[in-house]
Amino acid sequence: MILLSRKKTQILRGPKGASRPIYSTRTMRPVLMVALLALGCASQSATPPAVGSVTPAPTQTSVPVERVDPSAEALAEAETDEYTRYELLAPETAQFHILYEVTAISPGATLFFNPIRRGSEASGERVTDRMTGESLRFEVVSGKEARESGLPRADLETDYIRIHLSRPVPSDGGQVRLLIEKTYKDAKSYFREGDTVVFSRSLGIKRNSVVLPAGYEVVSCNVPSQVLSEPDGRIKIAFWNAGPEPAPLKVVARKLLP
């Protein structure tokens, strides 16, 4: 707020009728004092409240907090350093061979569980200890059996490969590295589309690669990837999923002309 003095301004005339008015300093003093008083009030109102006083908090819109699924946390604590390689077999079979490398890190664990994806028909399972090269014993069990034998949060609608480790996971930060192989048949993930073949699958693992059948080339891929050549001439697409969600991969390939 601006306050003005009610006292009339005293004008001092200069010689020859004065070319401009000159304001008296006596008149401006009250106005200056009022301005300083107003400034002091403004600064006082901005002073922080005294110690012990309670200031009402500003009204805020509540934001829902995303809750983490405890079963996902448990699985994350049991394994790390995952890598999956998908080798596409002849398109008419709708099959692809999976080589899945993973490290078991749950201290003292003697079993490891690997889920079989729902909707896929699994065959040709094999498990190897990567340190010793030893083939490990395993069996395919239901979700109920998995819960009863060491995986309390197993999905009851999913089957699991229950693997017997060659030694318990050391409790001092040690680990057991595994190679799990299996072949899936899944016509919804791997199929023909005109003169091309399509591999379309949501991949939750961070490191992945897809190897095309012999004699095929890449037409398109919806995920940033490296396109590499295998020693036997097959084309490999390798990528890292940097996001928190599964990568909705779609690779389209076609047979090379003779």
ZAMARPA-533067 format. One line per field, with one value per residue (C-alpha): x, y, z; residue in one letter; residue number from 1. Coordinates in steps of 0.02 Angstrom, whole numbers, always signed. Example, Ala and Ser with C-alpha at 12.3 -4.5 7.8 and 13.67 -1.06 7.14 Angstrom:
x: +615/+684
y: -225/-53
z: +390/+357
res: A/S
n: 1/2
This chain:
x: +0/+63/+28/+33/+53/-102/+6/+17/+182/+281/+353/+505/+518/+686/+737/+636/+479/+565/+588/+531/+460/+577/+499/+533/+627/+522/+368/+447/+505/+332/+309/+481/+443/+278/+364/+497/+362/+269/+430/+465/+292/+316/+484/+412/+271/+402/+498/+495/+382/+459/+528/+390/+252/+152/+122/-21/+45/-11/-147/-73/-149/-109/-13/-39/+119/+156/+175/+305/+246/+338/+347/+441/+562/+591/+631/+746/+843/+864/+945/+1047/+1150/+1025/+1049/+934/+974/+830/+875/+731/+708/+624/+473/+349/+385/+340/+483/+632/+773/+811/+980/+955/+1104/+1071/+1162/+1082/+1128/+1007/+1124/+1113/+995/+1004/+861/+827/+661/+640/+462/+393/+301/+114/+54/+218/+245/+416/+530/+714/+755/+935/+1029/+1217/+1327/+1432/+1580/+1601/+1510/+1410/+1234/+1113/+963/+793/+608/+457/+336/+172/+157/+85/+235/+353/+272/+287/+470/+551/+463/+324/+259/+255/+114/-10/-53/+129/+241/+424/+588/+650/+840/+949/+1109/+1273/+1318/+1228/+1247/+1385/+1322/+1471/+1411/+1448/+1347/+1306/+1301/+1178/+1138/+957/+910/+736/+638/+471/+333/+224/+131/+73/+253/+336/+239/+234/+157/+153/+330/+405/+424/+384/+452/+343/+367/+371/+544/+572/+757/+876/+1004/+935/+981/+879/+962/+870/+856/+995/+968/+859/+890/+815/+676/+632/+652/+555/+690/+860/+979/+1144/+1135/+1280/+1338/+1366/+1517/+1401/+1325/+1162/+1106/+1093/+998/+1064/+992/+985/+817/+854/+674/+585/+450/+467/+521/+381/+500/+445/+570/+521/+634/+631/+722/+869/+853/+963
y: +0/+174/+314/+498/+648/+759/+915/+1020/+1022/+1181/+1240/+1352/+1459/+1490/+1652/+1719/+1621/+1456/+1333/+1183/+1153/+1111/+1005/+1045/+914/+954/+899/+733/+676/+614/+520/+439/+387/+310/+213/+148/+98/+1/-85/-134/-210/-310/-377/-420/-519/-624/-666/-854/-907/-918/-1082/-1189/-1113/-1222/-1168/-1256/-1361/-1311/-1419/-1550/-1675/-1851/-1959/-2148/-2244/-2393/-2549/-2679/-2857/-2952/-3109/-3011/-2949/-3127/-3189/-3041/-3082/-3265/-3234/-3108/-3079/-3156/-3180/-3265/-3323/-3372/-3480/-3484/-3655/-3692/-3575/-3715/-3792/-3634/-3684/-3592/-3655/-3556/-3545/-3455/-3412/-3358/-3347/-3417/-3306/-3352/-3402/-3587/-3631/-3809/-3791/-3668/-3642/-3586/-3554/-3627/-3488/-3513/-3539/-3620/-3808/-3851/-3996/-4043/-3970/-3979/-3893/-3871/-3803/-3673/-3688/-3876/-3921/-4049/-4092/-4061/-4162/-4079/-4115/-4017/-3980/-3889/-3722/-3811/-3928/-3780/-3692/-3846/-3876/-3705/-3571/-3508/-3376/-3487/-3454/-3597/-3581/-3605/-3758/-3746/-3832/-3879/-3893/-3980/-3880/-3974/-3876/-3752/-3569/-3503/-3388/-3270/-3189/-3339/-3396/-3541/-3505/-3607/-3637/-3690/-3753/-3790/-3784/-3696/-3722/-3567/-3524/-3358/-3299/-3372/-3383/-3348/-3188/-3184/-3209/-3162/-3242/-3150/-3173/-3071/-3094/-2991/-3014/-2970/-3015/-2868/-2950/-3043/-3104/-3183/-3292/-3308/-3474/-3507/-3415/-3275/-3088/-2950/-2846/-2747/-2743/-2627/-2624/-2538/-2683/-2740/-2848/-2970/-3119/-3287/-3394/-3512/-3368/-3349/-3173/-3125/-2977/-2926/-2794/-2729/-2686/-2529/-2498/-2563/-2653/-2806/-2764/-2799/-2868/-2895/-2957/-2980/-3081/-3153/-3289/-3233/-3253/-3390
z: +0/-43/+83/+32/+146/+162/+182/+27/-59/-35/-200/-202/-355/-437/-517/-664/-626/-592/-733/-625/-449/-308/-169/+10/+108/+261/+167/+109/+280/+338/+174/+193/+370/+319/+179/+298/+421/+285/+233/+412/+430/+270/+327/+498/+418/+323/+484/+521/+665/+837/+901/+970/+865/+748/+569/+477/+333/+158/+83/-35/-154/-96/-220/-212/-172/-283/-179/-223/-237/-97/-204/-338/-205/-144/-318/-350/-191/-243/-414/-511/-670/-790/-977/-1102/-1279/-1393/-1542/-1667/-1745/-1913/-1926/-1964/-1792/-1693/-1577/-1504/-1396/-1237/-1150/-985/-875/-696/-529/-371/-222/-83/+62/+107/-35/-102/-227/-367/-456/-636/-698/-860/-948/-960/-1137/-1189/-1208/-1136/-1183/-1185/-1014/-955/-813/-795/-656/-748/-629/-636/-797/-700/-757/-614/-561/-580/-598/-660/-518/-497/-411/-259/-249/-271/-123/-14/-57/-41/-146/-30/-151/-306/-429/-413/-599/-654/-666/-612/-646/-472/-480/-352/-331/-320/-162/-48/-94/+22/+160/+145/-16/-127/-276/-392/-579/-682/-865/-892/-1066/-1131/-1293/-1301/-1428/-1435/-1596/-1521/-1499/-1655/-1818/-2004/-2071/-2261/-2326/-2157/-1986/-1825/-1650/-1531/-1345/-1186/-1109/-926/-921/-943/-1059/-1209/-1382/-1521/-1654/-1819/-1912/-2036/-2199/-2128/-2114/-2005/-2080/-1924/-1735/-1618/-1482/-1504/-1535/-1603/-1759/-1759/-1860/-1775/-1823/-1917/-2017/-1922/-1876/-1691/-1619/-1447/-1332/-1154/-1077/-975/-921/-767/-868/-982/-1159/-1286/-1416/-1596/-1726/-1908/-2023/-2197/-2290/-2395/-2582/-2656
res: M/I/L/L/S/R/K/K/T/Q/I/L/R/G/P/K/G/A/S/R/P/I/Y/S/T/R/T/M/R/P/V/L/M/V/A/L/L/A/L/G/C/A/S/Q/S/A/T/P/P/A/V/G/S/V/T/P/A/P/T/Q/T/S/V/P/V/E/R/V/D/P/S/A/E/A/L/A/E/A/E/T/D/E/Y/T/R/Y/E/L/L/A/P/E/T/A/Q/F/H/I/L/Y/E/V/T/A/I/S/P/G/A/T/L/F/F/N/P/I/R/R/G/S/E/A/S/G/E/R/V/T/D/R/M/T/G/E/S/L/R/F/E/V/V/S/G/K/E/A/R/E/S/G/L/P/R/A/D/L/E/T/D/Y/I/R/I/H/L/S/R/P/V/P/S/D/G/G/Q/V/R/L/L/I/E/K/T/Y/K/D/A/K/S/Y/F/R/E/G/D/T/V/V/F/S/R/S/L/G/I/K/R/N/S/V/V/L/P/A/G/Y/E/V/V/S/C/N/V/P/S/Q/V/L/S/E/P/D/G/R/I/K/I/A/F/W/N/A/G/P/E/P/A/P/L/K/V/V/A/R/K/L/L/P
n: 1/2/3/4/5/6/7/8/9/10/11/12/13/14/15/16/17/18/19/20/21/22/23/24/25/26/27/28/29/30/31/32/33/34/35/36/37/38/39/40/41/42/43/44/45/46/47/48/49/50/51/52/53/54/55/56/57/58/59/60/61/62/63/64/65/66/67/68/69/70/71/72/73/74/75/76/77/78/79/80/81/82/83/84/85/86/87/88/89/90/91/92/93/94/95/96/97/98/99/100/101/102/103/104/105/106/107/108/109/110/111/112/113/114/115/116/117/118/119/120/121/122/123/124/125/126/127/128/129/130/131/132/133/134/135/136/137/138/139/140/141/142/143/144/145/146/147/148/149/150/151/152/153/154/155/156/157/158/159/160/161/162/163/164/165/166/167/168/169/170/171/172/173/174/175/176/177/178/179/180/181/182/183/184/185/186/187/188/189/190/191/192/193/194/195/196/197/198/199/200/201/202/203/204/205/206/207/208/209/210/211/212/213/214/215/216/217/218/219/220/221/222/223/224/225/226/227/228/229/230/231/232/233/234/235/236/237/238/239/240/241/242/243/244/245/246/247/248/249/250/251/252/253/254/255/256/257/258
